[in-house]
């Protein structure tokens, strides 16, 4: 037995002095140095009592050290659980409790807030800051630079990624070694990544896009990353002439188009721009191609599946579509009520099957059974169609999901918090088009009788418990919510009513 994910992505770089990470300050990290750092971290985890199959939760800044923690987890068989750095302590408490994490890594600034949470859940707490300092790295000093890789099967779990549901309760998607490895291999080949590629990665690494797509592909290809802590316009402009490829969300590309420095000459060394996590407007496609000569490649993925489809590398990249199903991925469009497959051009529920599809939801067998069919197809909750040429179009999202700036926002989670506030009778949370974020959050409130709601007070209350990207940017108070004859709130009506609220934002 071996460890497929580690052996294929990390272990083969022993002694390799080629550059893996290039930092904005000029610092570089070779593949070999990265591997040795990960080995030291694996020893710290082992000394802390973590065994294969245990969970390690991280809420730390993007850094080479953060990635090395991921590599150490893979090598030692520990399940990696990255958490959005914007999550509040109240949100983190749920993830730690639900996952049963045995070790929590956080920034030093959050240590006092998270210490009680870790203690309550019998988890150790260590710190790891953006500059690489912290109690975790202190413990790694002097540790051996080799670690005996733990045997794992392809079906063994490698990571948890939490995705919220319409009930407001987050679900831990269980991702196996095979899920991550198969998808990275398919994308490396489909997008033609090689050891000559230098990928500009300004994405966060607490979700699929920046971590399991960008990082895993780079490792498999043997290339390097221009590793930016975040999307900073000046830093991106400075890095682009050294890059060959870039992955981003639509917000990245709309902001680049707003900068006069972004022109054809700046990107003459680029071969590929990839966009995902939210729909890209056809107008953005057009303007980008006019400005640079490049046509952005859109793809479609989910937390539970990594990537499912992609526009072709060679061929027609069609605006408004997410391309073809990837090699090895079966995709069909079905009637949401019967599950019967629909003909090309008909709109229905998108279902996918393949080695990329997750194992299920942690400790939620009933929810897993609801969304994973016995034949292996995962019911995505996304509505779409496949045209006569085989291109997939996403035409709507089930469960009223909002995607703002590339991040998933689930209305029910916000509605539950709002409805519990004094003076609120009920609420409806929707997404409205936003020129920068794709969509942004609107909260429509109904006050209790003889009550005047102060939306500023509502906003203040949510600020204490919700990550910034989830917080409504617009509040509206109405007498009642629109409903159909069955009493269901008609969010489509609200979306039409508030479609222009962010116009000019």
GUFIMAR-140352 format. One record per residue (C-alpha): x negated, y negated, z negated; residue in three letters. Coordinates in Angstrom, 3 decimals, m for minus. Example, Ala and Ser with C-alpha at 12.3 -4.5 7.8 and 13.67 -1.06 7.14 Angstrom:
2
[[m12.300; 4.500; m7.800]; 'ALA'],
[[m13.670; 1.060; m7.140]; 'SER'],
END
This chain:
505
[[0.000; 0.000; 0.000]; 'UNK'],
[[m1.088; m3.598; 0.483]; 'UNK'],
[[0.261; m7.123; 0.184]; 'UNK'],
[[1.477; m8.039; 3.698]; 'UNK'],
[[2.056; m11.745; 3.085]; 'UNK'],
[[m1.229; m12.370; 1.286]; 'UNK'],
[[m3.320; m10.117; 3.535]; 'UNK'],
[[m2.005; m11.757; 6.697]; 'UNK'],
[[m1.909; m15.390; 5.620]; 'UNK'],
[[m4.580; m15.867; 2.946]; 'UNK'],
[[m6.835; m12.870; 2.422]; 'UNK'],
[[m8.377; m12.883; 5.873]; 'UNK'],
[[m10.050; m16.254; 5.258]; 'UNK'],
[[m12.697; m15.056; 2.818]; 'UNK'],
[[m15.845; m17.052; 3.598]; 'UNK'],
[[m14.162; m19.086; 6.339]; 'UNK'],
[[m15.555; m22.625; 6.309]; 'UNK'],
[[m13.042; m23.959; 8.815]; 'UNK'],
[[m10.928; m26.834; 7.491]; 'UNK'],
[[m7.456; m25.980; 6.250]; 'UNK'],
[[m6.354; m29.308; 4.712]; 'UNK'],
[[m7.341; m32.849; 5.648]; 'UNK'],
[[m6.317; m35.500; 3.136]; 'UNK'],
[[m5.656; m39.203; 3.866]; 'UNK'],
[[m8.710; m40.216; 1.802]; 'UNK'],
[[m11.007; m38.137; 4.011]; 'UNK'],
[[m11.310; m35.212; 1.609]; 'UNK'],
[[m11.104; m31.765; 3.193]; 'UNK'],
[[m10.381; m28.285; 1.867]; 'UNK'],
[[m11.718; m25.268; 3.739]; 'UNK'],
[[m9.791; m22.044; 4.054]; 'UNK'],
[[m12.375; m20.312; 1.849]; 'UNK'],
[[m12.311; m22.982; m0.879]; 'UNK'],
[[m8.519; m22.821; m0.903]; 'UNK'],
[[m8.576; m19.056; m1.300]; 'UNK'],
[[m11.070; m19.249; m4.182]; 'UNK'],
[[m8.977; m21.894; m5.930]; 'UNK'],
[[m5.885; m19.714; m5.595]; 'UNK'],
[[m7.774; m16.805; m7.171]; 'UNK'],
[[m8.655; m18.930; m10.214]; 'UNK'],
[[m5.001; m19.908; m10.548]; 'UNK'],
[[m3.929; m16.274; m10.327]; 'UNK'],
[[m6.154; m15.508; m13.322]; 'UNK'],
[[m4.471; m18.300; m15.314]; 'UNK'],
[[m1.050; m16.870; m14.517]; 'UNK'],
[[m2.136; m13.392; m15.526]; 'UNK'],
[[m3.606; m14.697; m18.790]; 'UNK'],
[[m0.292; m16.447; m19.484]; 'UNK'],
[[1.413; m13.058; m19.422]; 'UNK'],
[[3.060; m13.231; m15.994]; 'UNK'],
[[3.477; m9.914; m14.224]; 'UNK'],
[[4.546; m9.038; m10.675]; 'UNK'],
[[8.195; m9.939; m10.210]; 'UNK'],
[[8.157; m12.706; m12.830]; 'UNK'],
[[9.200; m16.189; m11.780]; 'UNK'],
[[7.077; m19.353; m11.847]; 'UNK'],
[[8.956; m22.649; m11.475]; 'UNK'],
[[7.067; m25.691; m10.201]; 'UNK'],
[[8.228; m29.295; m10.188]; 'UNK'],
[[5.010; m31.009; m9.196]; 'UNK'],
[[3.817; m33.471; m6.586]; 'UNK'],
[[2.677; m32.398; m3.148]; 'UNK'],
[[m1.022; m31.613; m3.312]; 'UNK'],
[[m3.568; m28.981; m2.240]; 'UNK'],
[[m3.328; m27.611; m5.783]; 'UNK'],
[[0.431; m27.157; m5.365]; 'UNK'],
[[m0.168; m25.035; m2.275]; 'UNK'],
[[m2.837; m23.048; m4.124]; 'UNK'],
[[m0.249; m22.194; m6.798]; 'UNK'],
[[1.947; m20.789; m4.027]; 'UNK'],
[[m0.969; m18.719; m2.700]; 'UNK'],
[[m1.786; m17.481; m6.202]; 'UNK'],
[[1.802; m16.346; m6.684]; 'UNK'],
[[1.702; m14.400; m3.434]; 'UNK'],
[[m1.597; m12.749; m4.371]; 'UNK'],
[[m0.445; m11.793; m7.871]; 'UNK'],
[[3.100; m10.706; m6.920]; 'UNK'],
[[4.778; m13.532; m8.840]; 'UNK'],
[[7.944; m15.077; m7.427]; 'UNK'],
[[7.369; m18.720; m6.459]; 'UNK'],
[[10.168; m21.156; m7.317]; 'UNK'],
[[9.561; m24.704; m5.986]; 'UNK'],
[[11.864; m27.438; m7.290]; 'UNK'],
[[12.655; m30.824; m5.803]; 'UNK'],
[[10.593; m33.454; m7.598]; 'UNK'],
[[13.679; m35.691; m7.748]; 'UNK'],
[[15.647; m33.273; m9.910]; 'UNK'],
[[16.533; m34.553; m13.365]; 'UNK'],
[[15.725; m32.547; m16.513]; 'UNK'],
[[19.393; m31.532; m16.702]; 'UNK'],
[[19.121; m30.010; m13.234]; 'UNK'],
[[15.782; m28.357; m13.955]; 'UNK'],
[[17.227; m26.741; m17.076]; 'UNK'],
[[19.719; m24.795; m14.997]; 'UNK'],
[[17.064; m23.502; m12.586]; 'UNK'],
[[14.730; m22.414; m15.370]; 'UNK'],
[[17.528; m20.765; m17.310]; 'UNK'],
[[19.129; m19.048; m14.343]; 'UNK'],
[[15.882; m17.788; m12.817]; 'UNK'],
[[14.413; m16.643; m16.118]; 'UNK'],
[[11.151; m18.379; m15.223]; 'UNK'],
[[8.289; m17.404; m17.544]; 'UNK'],
[[6.109; m20.401; m16.667]; 'UNK'],
[[7.032; m23.938; m15.704]; 'UNK'],
[[4.536; m26.282; m14.058]; 'UNK'],
[[5.355; m29.982; m14.185]; 'UNK'],
[[3.757; m33.399; m13.879]; 'UNK'],
[[2.233; m34.742; m17.097]; 'UNK'],
[[4.750; m37.582; m17.078]; 'UNK'],
[[7.607; m35.059; m17.408]; 'UNK'],
[[6.016; m32.845; m20.047]; 'UNK'],
[[7.846; m34.364; m23.030]; 'UNK'],
[[11.212; m34.125; m21.258]; 'UNK'],
[[10.768; m30.542; m20.064]; 'UNK'],
[[9.078; m29.105; m23.161]; 'UNK'],
[[12.390; m28.509; m25.017]; 'UNK'],
[[13.867; m26.893; m21.908]; 'UNK'],
[[10.915; m24.520; m21.568]; 'UNK'],
[[10.995; m23.684; m25.273]; 'UNK'],
[[14.731; m22.957; m25.244]; 'UNK'],
[[14.224; m20.559; m22.329]; 'UNK'],
[[11.106; m18.872; m23.753]; 'UNK'],
[[8.979; m20.181; m20.899]; 'UNK'],
[[5.426; m21.473; m21.107]; 'UNK'],
[[4.888; m25.056; m19.934]; 'UNK'],
[[1.739; m26.388; m18.263]; 'UNK'],
[[0.967; m29.541; m16.318]; 'UNK'],
[[m0.451; m30.141; m12.861]; 'UNK'],
[[m0.652; m33.691; m11.546]; 'UNK'],
[[m0.956; m35.056; m8.013]; 'UNK'],
[[m4.688; m35.683; m8.475]; 'UNK'],
[[m5.284; m32.066; m9.476]; 'UNK'],
[[m5.678; m32.698; m13.190]; 'UNK'],
[[m3.591; m31.145; m15.946]; 'UNK'],
[[m3.556; m28.364; m18.491]; 'UNK'],
[[m3.081; m25.721; m15.776]; 'UNK'],
[[m6.217; m26.706; m13.855]; 'UNK'],
[[m8.111; m27.097; m17.130]; 'UNK'],
[[m7.379; m23.445; m17.888]; 'UNK'],
[[m8.549; m22.517; m14.377]; 'UNK'],
[[m12.029; m23.946; m14.952]; 'UNK'],
[[m14.568; m21.154; m15.149]; 'UNK'],
[[m12.130; m18.471; m14.039]; 'UNK'],
[[m13.420; m15.926; m11.477]; 'UNK'],
[[m13.083; m16.963; m7.841]; 'UNK'],
[[m11.848; m13.551; m6.790]; 'UNK'],
[[m8.681; m11.767; m7.878]; 'UNK'],
[[m7.606; m8.203; m7.187]; 'UNK'],
[[m4.608; m8.637; m4.921]; 'UNK'],
[[m1.465; m7.003; m6.285]; 'UNK'],
[[0.162; m4.387; m4.060]; 'UNK'],
[[3.544; m5.452; m2.752]; 'UNK'],
[[5.992; m4.012; m0.241]; 'UNK'],
[[7.465; m6.042; 2.591]; 'UNK'],
[[10.823; m5.855; 0.793]; 'UNK'],
[[9.462; m7.244; m2.486]; 'UNK'],
[[10.523; m10.751; m3.460]; 'UNK'],
[[8.105; m13.597; m2.778]; 'UNK'],
[[10.151; m16.720; m3.530]; 'UNK'],
[[13.384; m18.151; m4.828]; 'UNK'],
[[14.901; m21.230; m3.228]; 'UNK'],
[[17.978; m22.662; m4.876]; 'UNK'],
[[20.813; m23.869; m2.694]; 'UNK'],
[[23.966; m25.399; m4.100]; 'UNK'],
[[27.417; m24.060; m3.335]; 'UNK'],
[[30.822; m25.666; m3.022]; 'UNK'],
[[31.611; m24.514; m6.536]; 'UNK'],
[[28.839; m26.790; m7.758]; 'UNK'],
[[26.832; m23.857; m9.122]; 'UNK'],
[[23.415; m23.519; m7.477]; 'UNK'],
[[22.496; m20.164; m5.981]; 'UNK'],
[[19.019; m18.659; m5.996]; 'UNK'],
[[18.282; m17.334; m2.518]; 'UNK'],
[[15.927; m14.361; m2.850]; 'UNK'],
[[13.309; m14.348; m0.090]; 'UNK'],
[[11.124; m11.321; 0.526]; 'UNK'],
[[7.621; m11.009; 1.886]; 'UNK'],
[[9.089; m9.771; 5.166]; 'UNK'],
[[11.512; m12.707; 5.356]; 'UNK'],
[[8.686; m15.241; 5.179]; 'UNK'],
[[6.120; m13.366; 7.230]; 'UNK'],
[[8.378; m12.319; 10.100]; 'UNK'],
[[9.720; m15.831; 10.558]; 'UNK'],
[[6.292; m17.455; 10.479]; 'UNK'],
[[4.975; m14.961; 13.034]; 'UNK'],
[[7.922; m15.556; 15.365]; 'UNK'],
[[7.560; m19.340; 15.155]; 'UNK'],
[[3.794; m19.292; 15.589]; 'UNK'],
[[4.200; m17.404; 18.842]; 'UNK'],
[[7.311; m19.258; 20.054]; 'UNK'],
[[5.787; m22.692; 19.460]; 'UNK'],
[[2.317; m21.575; 20.627]; 'UNK'],
[[0.352; m22.516; 17.517]; 'UNK'],
[[m3.361; m21.581; 17.547]; 'UNK'],
[[m6.477; m22.208; 15.483]; 'UNK'],
[[m6.991; m25.377; 17.529]; 'UNK'],
[[m3.835; m26.975; 16.138]; 'UNK'],
[[m3.914; m29.815; 13.642]; 'UNK'],
[[m0.426; m30.188; 12.202]; 'UNK'],
[[0.667; m33.484; 10.685]; 'UNK'],
[[2.647; m32.474; 7.596]; 'UNK'],
[[4.315; m35.405; 5.824]; 'UNK'],
[[7.201; m33.238; 4.622]; 'UNK'],
[[7.813; m32.310; 0.986]; 'UNK'],
[[6.787; m28.760; 0.149]; 'UNK'],
[[9.598; m27.824; m2.219]; 'UNK'],
[[11.804; m26.449; 0.551]; 'UNK'],
[[11.631; m24.261; 3.643]; 'UNK'],
[[10.629; m26.870; 6.218]; 'UNK'],
[[7.407; m28.219; 4.741]; 'UNK'],
[[6.348; m25.036; 2.973]; 'UNK'],
[[7.499; m21.847; 4.643]; 'UNK'],
[[7.555; m23.264; 8.177]; 'UNK'],
[[4.714; m25.786; 8.361]; 'UNK'],
[[2.290; m24.193; 5.908]; 'UNK'],
[[2.862; m20.545; 6.764]; 'UNK'],
[[2.537; m21.153; 10.502]; 'UNK'],
[[m0.702; m23.083; 10.021]; 'UNK'],
[[m2.154; m20.297; 7.891]; 'UNK'],
[[m1.158; m17.601; 10.361]; 'UNK'],
[[m2.586; m19.540; 13.288]; 'UNK'],
[[m5.795; m20.385; 11.439]; 'UNK'],
[[m5.325; m24.088; 12.113]; 'UNK'],
[[m5.402; m27.090; 9.806]; 'UNK'],
[[m2.986; m29.645; 8.397]; 'UNK'],
[[m3.203; m33.386; 8.012]; 'UNK'],
[[m1.670; m33.163; 4.562]; 'UNK'],
[[0.114; m36.413; 3.692]; 'UNK'],
[[1.734; m36.716; 0.237]; 'UNK'],
[[4.841; m38.239; 1.814]; 'UNK'],
[[6.057; m40.041; 4.910]; 'UNK'],
[[4.207; m43.347; 4.740]; 'UNK'],
[[4.336; m45.260; 8.006]; 'UNK'],
[[0.780; m46.600; 7.902]; 'UNK'],
[[m0.615; m43.195; 6.938]; 'UNK'],
[[1.334; m41.426; 9.693]; 'UNK'],
[[0.251; m43.978; 12.304]; 'UNK'],
[[m3.368; m43.534; 11.199]; 'UNK'],
[[m3.137; m39.734; 11.314]; 'UNK'],
[[m1.342; m39.243; 14.639]; 'UNK'],
[[m4.417; m39.721; 16.884]; 'UNK'],
[[m6.084; m36.783; 15.083]; 'UNK'],
[[m3.046; m34.484; 15.247]; 'UNK'],
[[m1.865; m32.049; 17.908]; 'UNK'],
[[1.580; m31.359; 16.428]; 'UNK'],
[[4.066; m32.757; 13.928]; 'UNK'],
[[7.075; m31.442; 12.058]; 'UNK'],
[[9.638; m33.853; 10.695]; 'UNK'],
[[13.240; m34.726; 10.001]; 'UNK'],
[[15.201; m37.177; 12.172]; 'UNK'],
[[14.452; m39.995; 9.722]; 'UNK'],
[[10.750; m39.695; 10.537]; 'UNK'],
[[11.355; m40.179; 14.230]; 'UNK'],
[[13.817; m43.050; 13.942]; 'UNK'],
[[11.369; m44.894; 11.695]; 'UNK'],
[[8.485; m44.294; 14.083]; 'UNK'],
[[10.544; m45.712; 16.936]; 'UNK'],
[[11.090; m48.867; 14.878]; 'UNK'],
[[7.324; m49.445; 14.663]; 'UNK'],
[[5.717; m51.192; 17.661]; 'UNK'],
[[2.407; m49.406; 16.973]; 'UNK'],
[[4.028; m46.111; 17.897]; 'UNK'],
[[3.406; m45.800; 21.628]; 'UNK'],
[[2.279; m43.388; 24.309]; 'UNK'],
[[m1.406; m44.065; 23.765]; 'UNK'],
[[m1.186; m43.293; 20.039]; 'UNK'],
[[0.127; m39.762; 20.682]; 'UNK'],
[[m1.866; m38.864; 23.795]; 'UNK'],
[[m3.497; m35.981; 21.924]; 'UNK'],
[[m0.194; m34.509; 20.751]; 'UNK'],
[[1.337; m31.408; 22.292]; 'UNK'],
[[4.483; m30.948; 20.186]; 'UNK'],
[[6.957; m32.842; 18.004]; 'UNK'],
[[9.453; m30.671; 16.089]; 'UNK'],
[[12.574; m31.873; 14.297]; 'UNK'],
[[14.960; m30.121; 11.965]; 'UNK'],
[[16.916; m30.159; 8.681]; 'UNK'],
[[19.534; m32.503; 10.210]; 'UNK'],
[[20.968; m33.240; 13.669]; 'UNK'],
[[18.967; m35.531; 15.932]; 'UNK'],
[[21.000; m38.097; 17.834]; 'UNK'],
[[20.900; m37.906; 21.632]; 'UNK'],
[[19.902; m41.575; 21.662]; 'UNK'],
[[16.858; m40.775; 19.537]; 'UNK'],
[[15.896; m38.063; 22.014]; 'UNK'],
[[16.139; m40.512; 24.898]; 'UNK'],
[[14.257; m43.354; 23.243]; 'UNK'],
[[11.512; m41.038; 22.000]; 'UNK'],
[[10.900; m39.587; 25.443]; 'UNK'],
[[10.851; m43.036; 27.022]; 'UNK'],
[[8.350; m44.303; 24.457]; 'UNK'],
[[5.981; m41.329; 24.307]; 'UNK'],
[[6.605; m39.019; 27.230]; 'UNK'],
[[7.368; m36.241; 24.732]; 'UNK'],
[[10.708; m34.525; 24.276]; 'UNK'],
[[11.341; m33.566; 20.663]; 'UNK'],
[[11.959; m29.869; 20.031]; 'UNK'],
[[14.935; m29.226; 17.743]; 'UNK'],
[[15.486; m26.027; 15.794]; 'UNK'],
[[18.014; m24.700; 13.297]; 'UNK'],
[[17.389; m23.019; 9.970]; 'UNK'],
[[18.716; m22.577; 6.471]; 'UNK'],
[[17.401; m21.956; 2.988]; 'UNK'],
[[18.674; m18.375; 3.147]; 'UNK'],
[[17.207; m17.564; 6.540]; 'UNK'],
[[14.304; m19.871; 7.329]; 'UNK'],
[[14.540; m20.581; 11.079]; 'UNK'],
[[17.203; m18.974; 13.273]; 'UNK'],
[[17.018; m20.782; 16.617]; 'UNK'],
[[14.801; m23.123; 18.569]; 'UNK'],
[[14.805; m25.053; 21.773]; 'UNK'],
[[12.206; m23.570; 24.126]; 'UNK'],
[[8.573; m24.610; 24.137]; 'UNK'],
[[8.514; m24.191; 27.900]; 'UNK'],
[[11.841; m25.124; 29.392]; 'UNK'],
[[14.767; m27.449; 28.909]; 'UNK'],
[[14.966; m28.929; 25.412]; 'UNK'],
[[18.581; m29.993; 25.361]; 'UNK'],
[[19.717; m32.846; 23.157]; 'UNK'],
[[22.673; m31.877; 21.002]; 'UNK'],
[[21.630; m28.231; 20.844]; 'UNK'],
[[19.350; m26.210; 18.617]; 'UNK'],
[[18.261; m23.928; 21.431]; 'UNK'],
[[18.243; m20.146; 21.615]; 'UNK'],
[[18.166; m17.522; 18.864]; 'UNK'],
[[14.546; m16.750; 17.994]; 'UNK'],
[[13.041; m13.402; 19.024]; 'UNK'],
[[14.252; m10.764; 16.597]; 'UNK'],
[[17.235; m12.840; 15.444]; 'UNK'],
[[20.776; m11.832; 16.380]; 'UNK'],
[[23.255; m14.716; 16.424]; 'UNK'],
[[26.951; m14.630; 17.120]; 'UNK'],
[[29.906; m16.988; 16.806]; 'UNK'],
[[32.934; m15.487; 15.114]; 'UNK'],
[[36.503; m16.291; 14.221]; 'UNK'],
[[36.277; m17.553; 10.606]; 'UNK'],
[[39.458; m15.693; 9.669]; 'UNK'],
[[38.972; m12.330; 11.382]; 'UNK'],
[[35.213; m12.098; 11.856]; 'UNK'],
[[35.739; m11.130; 15.499]; 'UNK'],
[[33.070; m12.365; 17.920]; 'UNK'],
[[34.169; m15.233; 20.153]; 'UNK'],
[[33.457; m15.830; 23.809]; 'UNK'],
[[30.795; m18.325; 24.970]; 'UNK'],
[[31.990; m21.903; 24.588]; 'UNK'],
[[34.417; m21.162; 21.763]; 'UNK'],
[[33.845; m22.818; 18.417]; 'UNK'],
[[33.643; m20.608; 15.353]; 'UNK'],
[[31.487; m19.513; 12.436]; 'UNK'],
[[27.803; m18.914; 13.109]; 'UNK'],
[[26.495; m15.603; 11.793]; 'UNK'],
[[22.881; m14.436; 11.980]; 'UNK'],
[[21.023; m11.196; 11.416]; 'UNK'],
[[17.322; m10.433; 11.450]; 'UNK'],
[[14.192; m9.859; 9.375]; 'UNK'],
[[14.352; m13.538; 8.351]; 'UNK'],
[[17.674; m13.185; 6.519]; 'UNK'],
[[17.348; m13.282; 2.738]; 'UNK'],
[[17.980; m10.393; 0.362]; 'UNK'],
[[20.863; m12.023; m1.502]; 'UNK'],
[[21.635; m14.475; m4.284]; 'UNK'],
[[19.930; m13.974; m7.643]; 'UNK'],
[[22.333; m12.483; m10.181]; 'UNK'],
[[25.318; m13.207; m7.928]; 'UNK'],
[[26.325; m9.861; m6.397]; 'UNK'],
[[29.860; m11.003; m5.579]; 'UNK'],
[[28.665; m14.156; m3.809]; 'UNK'],
[[26.095; m12.071; m1.945]; 'UNK'],
[[28.823; m9.663; m0.849]; 'UNK'],
[[30.969; m12.571; 0.354]; 'UNK'],
[[28.268; m14.004; 2.603]; 'UNK'],
[[26.180; m10.986; 3.632]; 'UNK'],
[[28.094; m8.428; 5.662]; 'UNK'],
[[27.339; m4.734; 5.381]; 'UNK'],
[[26.038; m4.792; 8.967]; 'UNK'],
[[23.364; m7.343; 7.968]; 'UNK'],
[[24.962; m10.482; 9.396]; 'UNK'],
[[24.836; m13.564; 7.178]; 'UNK'],
[[27.838; m15.897; 7.327]; 'UNK'],
[[26.089; m19.257; 7.517]; 'UNK'],
[[29.049; m21.537; 6.820]; 'UNK'],
[[28.098; m23.600; 9.887]; 'UNK'],
[[30.531; m24.055; 12.733]; 'UNK'],
[[29.176; m23.961; 16.246]; 'UNK'],
[[29.269; m22.476; 19.695]; 'UNK'],
[[26.986; m20.801; 22.170]; 'UNK'],
[[27.279; m22.159; 25.688]; 'UNK'],
[[27.154; m20.175; 28.907]; 'UNK'],
[[23.370; m20.645; 29.108]; 'UNK'],
[[22.808; m19.274; 25.604]; 'UNK'],
[[22.081; m22.602; 23.893]; 'UNK'],
[[23.527; m22.928; 20.393]; 'UNK'],
[[25.310; m26.091; 19.300]; 'UNK'],
[[26.173; m26.941; 15.706]; 'UNK'],
[[29.473; m28.791; 15.884]; 'UNK'],
[[30.346; m29.036; 12.218]; 'UNK'],
[[29.461; m27.720; 8.828]; 'UNK'],
[[31.623; m25.592; 6.671]; 'UNK'],
[[31.794; m26.324; 2.969]; 'UNK'],
[[31.561; m30.064; 3.700]; 'UNK'],
[[27.782; m30.034; 3.381]; 'UNK'],
[[26.086; m33.417; 3.690]; 'UNK'],
[[22.511; m33.613; 5.018]; 'UNK'],
[[20.876; m36.874; 4.017]; 'UNK'],
[[17.294; m37.518; 5.043]; 'UNK'],
[[16.824; m33.790; 5.600]; 'UNK'],
[[18.077; m32.823; 2.130]; 'UNK'],
[[21.233; m30.818; 1.481]; 'UNK'],
[[23.871; m32.553; m0.632]; 'UNK'],
[[26.871; m30.532; m1.791]; 'UNK'],
[[29.922; m32.708; m2.557]; 'UNK'],
[[31.434; m30.454; m5.185]; 'UNK'],
[[28.458; m30.844; m7.485]; 'UNK'],
[[28.869; m34.637; m7.427]; 'UNK'],
[[32.665; m34.506; m7.650]; 'UNK'],
[[32.543; m32.408; m10.812]; 'UNK'],
[[30.323; m34.987; m12.489]; 'UNK'],
[[32.464; m37.927; m11.354]; 'UNK'],
[[35.742; m36.297; m12.354]; 'UNK'],
[[34.419; m35.777; m15.879]; 'UNK'],
[[33.819; m39.520; m16.355]; 'UNK'],
[[36.297; m41.660; m18.307]; 'UNK'],
[[38.976; m43.334; m16.210]; 'UNK'],
[[38.534; m41.101; m13.149]; 'UNK'],
[[41.570; m39.092; m12.114]; 'UNK'],
[[39.898; m37.384; m9.170]; 'UNK'],
[[37.295; m37.935; m6.501]; 'UNK'],
[[36.219; m36.858; m3.044]; 'UNK'],
[[32.627; m37.020; m1.857]; 'UNK'],
[[31.883; m37.153; 1.857]; 'UNK'],
[[29.030; m37.937; 4.212]; 'UNK'],
[[29.092; m40.944; 6.529]; 'UNK'],
[[26.734; m41.591; 9.464]; 'UNK'],
[[23.607; m43.522; 8.497]; 'UNK'],
[[21.084; m44.792; 11.036]; 'UNK'],
[[18.096; m43.906; 8.890]; 'UNK'],
[[19.118; m40.862; 6.852]; 'UNK'],
[[21.443; m39.212; 9.394]; 'UNK'],
[[24.150; m39.163; 6.758]; 'UNK'],
[[24.537; m40.760; 3.370]; 'UNK'],
[[26.871; m40.121; 0.467]; 'UNK'],
[[30.218; m41.866; m0.048]; 'UNK'],
[[32.276; m41.351; m3.212]; 'UNK'],
[[36.019; m42.026; m2.965]; 'UNK'],
[[37.580; m42.453; m6.411]; 'UNK'],
[[41.133; m42.353; m7.706]; 'UNK'],
[[41.535; m44.057; m11.131]; 'UNK'],
[[43.783; m42.859; m13.884]; 'UNK'],
[[46.994; m44.829; m14.367]; 'UNK'],
[[46.535; m48.355; m15.673]; 'UNK'],
[[42.758; m48.049; m15.393]; 'UNK'],
[[40.320; m50.297; m13.560]; 'UNK'],
[[37.215; m48.450; m12.471]; 'UNK'],
[[33.850; m50.212; m12.490]; 'UNK'],
[[31.880; m48.443; m9.790]; 'UNK'],
[[28.630; m49.824; m11.204]; 'UNK'],
[[29.301; m47.851; m14.383]; 'UNK'],
[[29.975; m44.709; m12.350]; 'UNK'],
[[26.688; m45.229; m10.508]; 'UNK'],
[[24.797; m45.712; m13.779]; 'UNK'],
[[26.216; m42.479; m15.186]; 'UNK'],
[[25.266; m40.447; m12.107]; 'UNK'],
[[21.780; m41.897; m12.095]; 'UNK'],
[[21.107; m40.067; m15.350]; 'UNK'],
[[22.035; m36.637; m14.049]; 'UNK'],
[[21.585; m36.583; m10.258]; 'UNK'],
[[18.543; m36.711; m8.019]; 'UNK'],
[[18.340; m39.924; m6.013]; 'UNK'],
[[19.146; m38.348; m2.643]; 'UNK'],
[[22.448; m37.039; m4.057]; 'UNK'],
[[23.625; m40.346; m5.491]; 'UNK'],
[[26.418; m42.099; m3.554]; 'UNK'],
[[25.339; m45.208; m1.663]; 'UNK'],
[[28.909; m46.360; m1.310]; 'UNK'],
[[31.851; m46.228; m3.725]; 'UNK'],
[[35.471; m46.825; m2.796]; 'UNK'],
[[38.483; m46.903; m5.097]; 'UNK'],
[[41.825; m45.809; m3.616]; 'UNK'],
[[45.298; m45.150; m4.998]; 'UNK'],
[[45.403; m41.542; m3.781]; 'UNK'],
[[43.491; m39.093; m1.624]; 'UNK'],
[[44.940; m37.932; 1.707]; 'UNK'],
[[46.329; m34.393; 1.506]; 'UNK'],
[[47.971; m31.897; 3.800]; 'UNK'],
[[51.229; m30.103; 3.100]; 'UNK'],
[[49.379; m27.483; 1.076]; 'UNK'],
[[47.898; m30.145; m1.169]; 'UNK'],
[[44.355; m29.824; 0.159]; 'UNK'],
[[42.344; m33.043; 0.342]; 'UNK'],
[[41.803; m34.004; 3.968]; 'UNK'],
[[38.144; m34.929; 4.014]; 'UNK'],
[[38.201; m35.262; 7.778]; 'UNK'],
[[40.564; m38.214; 7.341]; 'UNK'],
[[38.217; m39.778; 4.809]; 'UNK'],
[[35.242; m39.276; 7.098]; 'UNK'],
[[37.078; m41.119; 9.858]; 'UNK'],
[[38.062; m43.904; 7.468]; 'UNK'],
[[34.521; m44.439; 6.197]; 'UNK'],
[[32.631; m43.599; 9.381]; 'UNK'],
[[31.333; m47.158; 9.778]; 'UNK'],
[[30.587; m47.990; 6.153]; 'UNK'],
[[26.824; m47.800; 6.705]; 'UNK'],
[[26.816; m49.496; 10.083]; 'UNK'],
[[23.865; m51.808; 10.192]; 'UNK'],
[[22.373; m50.257; 7.054]; 'UNK'],
END
